[in-house]
Amino acid sequence: MLPARSWSAASLLLSSLHVLGVDAIEPVTAVGSKFFHEDGTQYFLKGVAYQLTPDDPLIDTDQCTRDIARMAELGTNAIRVYHVDPDADHDGCMAALADAGIYLFVDLDTFDTAIRTDDPQWTREQFDRYTAVLDEFQQYNNTAGVFVGNEVITAPDNSAAAPYVLAAARDIKSYRNEKDYRQIPVGYAAADIAELRPMVQNYMACRPDAAERLDFFSLNAYEWCGDTTYEESGYENLQNQAADYPIPIFFSETGCNVARPRTFGDQRAIFNEPMSDTWSGSIVYEWIQETNDYGLIDYGEPVDPAATAGPKNRIAQDGFIREGSPNPIAPDFDNLKSQWATLHPTGVALRDYIQSTATIAPAECPASTAGGWAVDPSAPLPTLQETFHTAVPTIPSGTNSSPSRSGSVTVSSGVSSSPTAARSSSASPLSATSYNYTLSNAGSAVSVPGAQGFGLSRLADGFILLSALIGGLAVWL
């Protein structure tokens, strides 16, 4: 048996290797209307909604490892997690995801801190919770995006909540920038409300100040059901409404289960032209089989909903076992696997795309109308605890502006200025390693390094750290 100090050195080495594993994956950056890897290739999501346990599915490394092996078999490169514990240790699961080339899109809210539809507010409690999650997950290179809300607007008369979503995005982006975190994109997952879809979509990306726009927009859409077509399903309309959208857009939930079995024919549309020129992929709902019958995986037969444990004392909640060996649901799992195996959009190289970003302008703001869209796009966004005021119908102008880095993360209450009010008039550009481009998509300068600078410097750092750790271990032994 090794002496105690040798075990300590060995533990240090192993934990450092976990860090190297997470760092080895290239971060994803939002540039214009697309996501890019640091090597300049476009990133398309092939994702799965993964909420294995209600509180946090990313703290049990052993279970993550089992599930991630199945995700890799499926062809997954992204997951969406709705609820996490910011105080828990996520190193093991995030490293396992990184090793499999899988990125995380994580919601910042909880059931208690989500922006409410019927009584929208943006409070200190919400801000503190959102930033706590950001603080935890910003350290991982495979955190690809965060959501400030999910389906906050669920009916035509809910538009009053929209400014609060943008207020949350504004303050989270300001906090991110002041903490000098990586430019992790901040976005929103919208419900597919036909009467409001184009208005919500455009409002989230139309304000003159880029600091008050989302970094990405996503849609929870279940329109493609069974054996249908691009035209009949409604996807043609979705594409028409999203054409020339100025920020990345993707499906944050999809996978209608009205017609069984699910064949996922919508994936062929999403990952082929014309949609692949606009949409950045999709996240299929969902991983675990539950009462709603959307699952791709189960962990055994359902049990009594009142039970807390299944066979062999495996964790059971709501009547479904939530640990153990992930068993594919037939034929849905294989159907999705077969679809993704044939779909490999290449998109556009950053070198070719970058020149066109100079012409990207904010979306046209939707005008408020009596009995319809009830938001004045020219009104200031709410600050903490501010109450929504009814909009006066107006026709906005969609002007462009030079984004800049936020100068303060002080979040005020009442009618005082927002965290972005004190920002400077111009940002200090971050120099790129290989591509000499300074991009701005989200209110602050975004550096897009080239493959050479990224790969060689990071690889060298990794070898230096690894050599030092091995040397230290040898001394201790």
Secondary structure, DSSP 8 states (H G I E B T S, - for coil): ---HHHHHHHHHHHHHHHHHHHHTS--EEEETTEEEETTS-B--EEEEE--SSSS-SSS-HHHHHHHHHHHHHHT--EEEES---TTS--HHHHHHHHHTT-EEEEE---TTTS--SSS----HHHHHHHHHHHHHHTT-TTEEEEEEEES---SGGGGGGHHHHHHHHHHHHHHHHHTT-----EEEEEE--TTTHHHHHHHTT--SSGGGS-SEEEEE-----SS--HHHHSHHHHHHHHTT-SS-EEEEEE---SSSS---THHHHHTSTTGGGTEEEEEES-SB--TTS--SEESSS---TT-SB-GGG-BEETTEE-SSS-EE-TTHHHHHHHHHHT-------HHHHGGGGGG----------TTS----TTS----BT---------------------------BTTS--TTTT--SS------SSS--EEESSSSEEE---HHHHHHHHHHHHHHHHHHHHHHHHHH-
